[in-house]
Amino acid sequence: MKGILMASAEKISIALPSEMVHTIRNAVATGEYASSSEVVRDALRDWTYKHRLRQQNIGDLSRLWQEAISDKTPGRSIDDVFDRLEDKYQSIAADEKK
């Protein structure tokens, strides 16, 4: 038996731009993948992984945002922030001139 056994497989029909079809066929023709289905499954695994990471990152960002809103410690004034940034970038510019 070739490849990994799948618990169940369902056929679907999808429409892709010709450029994507060419990419899939080329991956099969060069031996990178055994079939077009393997190419699509691999792409979907990658998409699923990236999608989960994005969802996790959104959750993390939301949590950090809520922590920042709840934090009652005084922040820095905008003038202080701009002064620190100006000092930083002037220092970088001076270093580049050396």
ZAPA-505807 format. One record per residue (C-alpha): z, x, y; chain; residue in one letter. Coordinates in nm, 2 decimals. Layout:
+--------+--------+--------+--------+---------+
:      z :      x :      y : cadena : residuo :
+--------+--------+--------+--------+---------+
:      Z :      X :      Y :      A :       A :
...
+--------+--------+--------+--------+---------+
***
This chain:
+--------+--------+--------+--------+---------+
:      z :      x :      y : cadena : residuo :
+--------+--------+--------+--------+---------+
:   0.00 :   0.00 :   0.00 :      A :       M :
:  -0.10 :   0.14 :   0.34 :      A :       K :
:   0.11 :   0.13 :   0.65 :      A :       G :
:   0.44 :  -0.06 :   0.71 :      A :       I :
:   0.49 :  -0.40 :   0.56 :      A :       L :
:   0.52 :  -0.67 :   0.81 :      A :       M :
:   0.75 :  -0.96 :   0.74 :      A :       A :
:   0.49 :  -1.20 :   0.86 :      A :       S :
:   0.18 :  -1.16 :   1.07 :      A :       A :
:  -0.01 :  -1.42 :   1.27 :      A :       E :
:  -0.36 :  -1.39 :   1.39 :      A :       K :
:  -0.43 :  -1.47 :   1.76 :      A :       I :
:  -0.74 :  -1.44 :   1.97 :      A :       S :
:  -0.73 :  -1.27 :   2.30 :      A :       I :
:  -0.99 :  -1.19 :   2.57 :      A :       A :
:  -0.98 :  -0.84 :   2.72 :      A :       L :
:  -1.20 :  -0.67 :   2.98 :      A :       P :
:  -1.47 :  -0.46 :   2.82 :      A :       S :
:  -1.30 :  -0.14 :   2.95 :      A :       E :
:  -0.99 :  -0.22 :   2.75 :      A :       M :
:  -1.19 :  -0.31 :   2.44 :      A :       V :
:  -1.37 :   0.02 :   2.47 :      A :       H :
:  -1.03 :   0.20 :   2.49 :      A :       T :
:  -0.91 :   0.02 :   2.18 :      A :       I :
:  -1.23 :   0.09 :   1.98 :      A :       R :
:  -1.22 :   0.45 :   2.09 :      A :       N :
:  -0.86 :   0.50 :   1.97 :      A :       A :
:  -0.97 :   0.36 :   1.63 :      A :       V :
:  -1.29 :   0.56 :   1.62 :      A :       A :
:  -1.11 :   0.89 :   1.69 :      A :       T :
:  -0.86 :   0.82 :   1.42 :      A :       G :
:  -0.57 :   0.79 :   1.65 :      A :       E :
:  -0.51 :   0.44 :   1.51 :      A :       Y :
:  -0.62 :   0.28 :   1.18 :      A :       A :
:  -0.71 :  -0.05 :   1.34 :      A :       S :
:  -0.74 :  -0.24 :   1.66 :      A :       S :
:  -0.43 :  -0.44 :   1.56 :      A :       S :
:  -0.23 :  -0.12 :   1.54 :      A :       E :
:  -0.34 :  -0.03 :   1.89 :      A :       V :
:  -0.23 :  -0.37 :   2.03 :      A :       V :
:   0.10 :  -0.36 :   1.84 :      A :       R :
:   0.18 :  -0.02 :   1.97 :      A :       D :
:   0.09 :  -0.13 :   2.33 :      A :       A :
:   0.31 :  -0.44 :   2.29 :      A :       L :
:   0.60 :  -0.23 :   2.16 :      A :       R :
:   0.57 :   0.00 :   2.46 :      A :       D :
:   0.55 :  -0.30 :   2.69 :      A :       W :
:   0.85 :  -0.47 :   2.53 :      A :       T :
:   1.06 :  -0.15 :   2.57 :      A :       Y :
:   0.96 :  -0.11 :   2.93 :      A :       K :
:   1.03 :  -0.48 :   3.00 :      A :       H :
:   1.37 :  -0.45 :   2.85 :      A :       R :
:   1.44 :  -0.14 :   3.06 :      A :       L :
:   1.33 :  -0.32 :   3.38 :      A :       R :
:   1.55 :  -0.62 :   3.29 :      A :       Q :
:   1.85 :  -0.38 :   3.23 :      A :       Q :
:   1.78 :  -0.20 :   3.56 :      A :       N :
:   1.77 :  -0.53 :   3.74 :      A :       I :
:   2.10 :  -0.62 :   3.59 :      A :       G :
:   2.25 :  -0.28 :   3.68 :      A :       D :
:   2.12 :  -0.31 :   4.04 :      A :       L :
:   2.26 :  -0.66 :   4.07 :      A :       S :
:   2.60 :  -0.54 :   3.94 :      A :       R :
:   2.60 :  -0.25 :   4.19 :      A :       L :
:   2.50 :  -0.48 :   4.47 :      A :       W :
:   2.79 :  -0.71 :   4.39 :      A :       Q :
:   3.02 :  -0.41 :   4.38 :      A :       E :
:   2.90 :  -0.30 :   4.72 :      A :       A :
:   2.94 :  -0.65 :   4.87 :      A :       I :
:   3.30 :  -0.66 :   4.72 :      A :       S :
:   3.39 :  -0.32 :   4.85 :      A :       D :
:   3.59 :  -0.36 :   5.17 :      A :       K :
:   3.62 :   0.00 :   5.26 :      A :       T :
:   3.47 :   0.08 :   5.60 :      A :       P :
:   3.11 :   0.20 :   5.60 :      A :       G :
:   2.95 :   0.46 :   5.82 :      A :       R :
:   2.80 :   0.37 :   6.15 :      A :       S :
:   2.43 :   0.37 :   6.18 :      A :       I :
:   2.45 :   0.65 :   6.44 :      A :       D :
:   2.64 :   0.87 :   6.20 :      A :       D :
:   2.39 :   0.81 :   5.92 :      A :       V :
:   2.10 :   0.90 :   6.16 :      A :       F :
:   2.28 :   1.20 :   6.29 :      A :       D :
:   2.33 :   1.33 :   5.93 :      A :       R :
:   1.97 :   1.26 :   5.84 :      A :       L :
:   1.84 :   1.44 :   6.15 :      A :       E :
:   2.06 :   1.74 :   6.08 :      A :       D :
:   1.94 :   1.75 :   5.72 :      A :       K :
:   1.57 :   1.74 :   5.80 :      A :       Y :
:   1.60 :   1.99 :   6.09 :      A :       Q :
:   1.77 :   2.22 :   5.84 :      A :       S :
:   1.49 :   2.17 :   5.59 :      A :       I :
:   1.22 :   2.23 :   5.86 :      A :       A :
:   1.40 :   2.55 :   5.97 :      A :       A :
:   1.41 :   2.68 :   5.61 :      A :       D :
:   1.04 :   2.61 :   5.57 :      A :       E :
:   0.96 :   2.82 :   5.88 :      A :       K :
:   1.13 :   3.13 :   5.73 :      A :       K :
+--------+--------+--------+--------+---------+
***
